Amino acid sequence: MKKKVKNIVCLGGGNAMPKAVLTELKKHPFKLSAICAMLDSGGSAGRLRKDYKIVSPGDIRRAFIALANTSPIIEELFSYRFQSGQLKGHNFANLFITALELTTNNYEKTTQELKKILNISHEVFPATLEKSHLYAVLENNKIISGETNIDIPKHNKKLKIKKVFLRPKAKAYPPALKAIKQADLIIIGPGDLYSSLIQILLAENLGKTISKSKAKKIYLCNLMTKLGETNDFKVLDFSSEIEKYLSGPVDYVIYNNYFPKQEKIKKYKKNHAELSSLVKINNNLCKKKFIGANLLKRNSIEHDPKKLIKVILSLSK
């Protein structure tokens, strides 16, 4: 009897989830559905969103590229960023997706055409198509407006975030909810806690649908804390915030338990000034739920996809 291919839903934004999860999982016989953050308000994607009244193409672009099965030159083209002129700062794929969306005036057609062009057999969904914005309430009760101002804070980075919310409220993209309902395994992260992951969970009914799902739920904890967003967070702080916005527990939390020498960390931070320190581990974590492993690449403070997927697959049986 043929073994059933599992349906896996992956939630995330930025580079972390596509690079650490999608690029490796696509090599296995699963049906993947990536659900992406869509409320970027800065950079190329934010500019296009503002100018053309569309949802941000930035995070969904990264998922498409990660799942692509095409020539290296096409992948390089879709990752190309203009360095000068009027298009300076714009990513080619962001422009292409925007043009395609304006041409079709139909987001489903846009994604289907992208799948054809990049030879993708999996699904990539936006968390929402609503024209909403992300807000954060700081511990001094000041409200920060816009994803990019949370992601790259101009305020005092030492202030903690009390909560985040969307304004106006945003309905979840129906095909994304359908994928969650059909999932055997749901993977959340890795990615910026509030500006990427929790903004997805804030789409109406999305977090609730995940919580009600009978699928195994795995949260992939970040490797490092981020200034202005997760200062001094330990593993349990990350997972507790995810569960708060899910309104329910996850089954497993996978975290890194290998701490390299400080020289290696300092070298990595030179090019990543937004990061603070490696995520520390709480004492007495439940070993049935919290799964620690050496998840680092040999020469970088980044998730090693092969190591990470090996742990995920061991829990998905």
N, C-alpha and C positions, 0 to 999 in steps of 0.2 A: 504494500500500500504506500502510495506516494506521501512523503512527509509534507505537512502543511507549511507553506511559507508564511512566516509571521509578518504581521503589519506593525511597523514601528513608526511612531510619531516623534519627531524631534523638534523641540522649541528653542529658539534662540535668536540672537541678533549679533551684529558685529562680525568679527573674524573668528572668534573662538569656537563656536559650535560647528560652523561649516568645516573649518580646518581640522578640528580635533575629532569630530564625530562622523560627518557625512562622507568625507573623503575616504574613510576606511570602511564604514558600514556598507557603502555601495558595492564593495567587492564581495559581499555575502548575499545569499539568496533570500533577501527580505524585500518586501514592498515598503518603501520609505515615503513618508510625508513630512516635509519640513514646514513648520509654521513660523513665520518671521515677524519681527518687530517692524512697524511701518510708520513710526512717528518721529523720525529723524528730522531735526530742525536746523542742522548746521551743515557746513561743507557743500559739496556738489549736490548731494541728494536734497538737502534742505533748501538750497537755492531753486532747484527745479520744482520742488513741491510748492514753494511760495509763488514762483513766476507763472506756473501753469495749473495751479489749483488741483494737483494730483496727490496721491499718497506717495510717500517717499520710496524711491526705487533702490536705495542703497543696500539695505540688509537682504532684501530678496535677491538682489544681484549676486551677492556672495554665495547664497545657497545654490543658485542656478549654476554658477561656475564650479562649485565643489562637486556637483552631481553630473557635470558635463562629461560626455564621452565623444570627444571630437579631437581635432588636431591641435597640437601645442600652440600653433600660430593663432588659431581662433580663440583659445583660452587667453593667450597673451593680449590679443586685441580687446577682448572683453574686460581685461584688467588694466588697460592702458589709461593713463591720466595725462591730460594735456599740461604742458609745462610753461606755455607762453601764450600771448595773444588774448583775444576776447574769451576764449574757451579755457583759459588757465584755471587749473584746479578741478575742472570737470573730468569725470570718468566716462570713457566711451560708452560702456554698457549702460550707465545711468541715462545718457543722452538717447541711446538706442531704445531703451525701455520706455522712456518718456514719449518719443516719437511714435512708437508702436501703439502705446495706449491712446494717444491723441488721434491716431489714424483709425484704430478699430472702435474707439469709444466703448470698449467692452473689455473688462479686465480678464475675464475668463479666456477670451480669444487671444489676448496679449500673452498670457502664460502658456497657452497651447502652442502658439507660434514659437515662443522661446524654447519650448521643449523640443520642437522639431529641429530648429536651427542648431541646438546644442546636443541633439541626440540623447535626450534624457528619458528614461523609462519610469522615473519616480515622479512624485508630485511636490510642488512648491506652492504654498498658500500664504497669503497675507493674513495676519491676525485679524485685521479689520480694514475696511475701505473707507471708513468714516473720516471726515476732516476734523480730527480731534487733536488735542495737545496734552502733553504730560506735565504735571505740576508736582512739586515737592514741598512739604511743610517741614521746616527745620525746627530744631529743638527750641529756638528762640521765637517760634511761631511766624517767622518770615516765610513768605511763599515765593518759591522760585518757579518761573514760568519757562517752559520749553525744554525738550529733551537735551539739547546741546548745552544749556546752562546748568543742567544737572550732571551731564557727562563731563563737561569741562568747566568747573565752577569758577565764577568770578567773585563769589562771596567767600567768607572765611571757611576754609576747607576743614577746619577743626570741628565745625558744627555738624552734629549728627542729623540724619533725616528721620523725622517722626513717622511720616506716612507719605504716600504718593497717590495721585488720583488723576483721572482724565476729565477734561472739560472741553466741549460737551461730552456726555457719555457716548461711548462708541459700541455699536453692535458688532459682534463677532462675525467673521466671514463664514456663511453657512457651510461651504465645503470643508472648511477647517474643523468645524464642529462634527461633521459627518465622519471625518478621518479619525478624530478622537474617539468617537463612539465605536468605531470598527477596530481600534488598536488592540494589540496584544501586549504591547510594551510602549510606555511613554517616557521619553528622556527629556529632562529639562536642563538646559545649559550645556557647557559652561558659557558664561557671559556676564556682563555688568549687571549687578543684581537688580537695581531699580530702573536704570535707563534702557536696559534691553529685556531682561526676563520678566520682571513684574509688570512692565507696561503691556506685555502680551497677555498676562493673566487678568489684567484690568478690563479687557474687552468683555462686554456683557455676556454672561453665561459660559465664557470659555474656561475660567478657573473652576466654576461649578461643574461643568461637564467633565473635566479631568477628574475632579474629586469623586464624582459618581461612577466613573468608569471602573470596570472590573480588571482593567489592564494593570500589569505591574508598573509602578511609577518609580523612576530613578532620578534623583537630583545629582548632578555633577558639580561639586563644589569648586569654586575658583581656586587658583594656585596662590594668588596674591591679593592683598587688600588694596583698595583704591582710595586715594585722597578725596575727601569730600563726599564719598558715597558709602564706603564700608570701613572707615577708620577703626582699627583695633578689633575688627570682627574675628571671631574664632569659627570653627566649623559649625558649631551648633547655632551661632548667630545667623549664619547664612541660611541654613536649613529651616530654622524657625520662621524667618521672614517669608520664605517661599511657602511654607505651610500655612502661614497666616493669610496670605492672599489667595491660596487655594481653598481655604476654609476646610482643610482636611490634611491628613498625613500622606507622606510619600512612603514607599515600601523600603527603599534603600537610599543611602547617601554615600557616594563614592568620593573619597578625598585623598589628597597626596600626603604621604607620611615620611617622605624623604627630604631632608634638609641639607642642601649642598653647602660648601664653604661660602663665607661671606663675600669673598672676592668675586665669586661667580655671580652672586646676587647683585653686587654693586655694579659689575660690568653690564648686566642686563638692564638695570635701572637707568643707566646713562642714556639709553634710547627710549626709555619708558618712564618719564618723569612723573606721570600720573599715578604710578604704583608706589605702594608704601613698603610692605614687608610680606614675607611668606605667611600664609594663613596658619595660625597656631591651632593646636589640637586640644580640645577640652579633655579633662580627666574623666574617666569612667563612662565613656560613650558606650552605648549598647552595641556589642559586637555583631549581633544579628542584623542590625539595621545600618550601622555605620561601618563601611568597608574601606579600610586604609590600604594603600599600596604605593610603591614608587611609580609615579606617573610621569616623571619628567623626561624630556629629551636629554640625550647625553650631554649636549653642549649648550643648552638653553633652558630658561625657566618658562617652558611652554609644555603643554600636554603632548605626550608621545601618543599619537593616534592608535598605534598597534597595542601598546600597553593598556590604554584606556578601554578599547573595544574588547580586549581579552577579558577584562574584569566584567564589563557589561554582559558579554555573552555567557559568562559563568553564572550570572544571576538570572538570565532570561530563560533558562531551561525549565 
